[in-house]
Amino acid sequence: MTGVFSTLFLAFVWLLVSGEVTAANVLTGLTLGFGVVLFSRQKFADMPERRVKFFFQRVYEIITFIGYVLWQIFVSNLRVAATVLGLRKVRPAVINIPIVGLNDAQILTLANVITLTPGTLSIEADPSADALYVHVMELDDPDAFIESIREGFERRIRRLF
């Protein structure tokens, strides 16, 4: 019975994404929903329950990471817009963020996410010195900025890898 509900839910999501309720979209949504349900049942039927749970936990962590990054990009856009409009002062700085215990993939992801966020730019990652140098457009408190990176991006990246 859950397969029917899952198929209908996926068809509904397809209708939301497509933006039109037409016979072709309903049929496409039902077909895709049925295909996903059929594939997932075959895929997960032979897996032990802990592996299935681990898979969905990873998917959840990836989705929450992407959501957090998008939220930070949105908030940073507002800050940059306020700076451009003259509501905030520009206080540029280059800061050294310690990257102790991160592997190369984690460092690369952290540097890219920081660069994607408006108002910040990763300049150099030096794994031998455990340092990531970042240019910040407005920096009030270096320790608070480092802590926000560690508790925000870095903590989530550690869970991903």
Secondary structure as UniProt FT lines:
FT   HELIX           2..18
FT   HELIX           23..45
FT   HELIX           49..84
FT   TURN            85..86
FT   STRAND          93..98
FT   TURN            100..101
FT   HELIX           104..116
FT   TURN            118..119
FT   STRAND          120..126
FT   HELIX           127..129
FT   STRAND          131..136
FT   HELIX           142..149
FT   HELIX           150..154
FT   HELIX           155..160
//
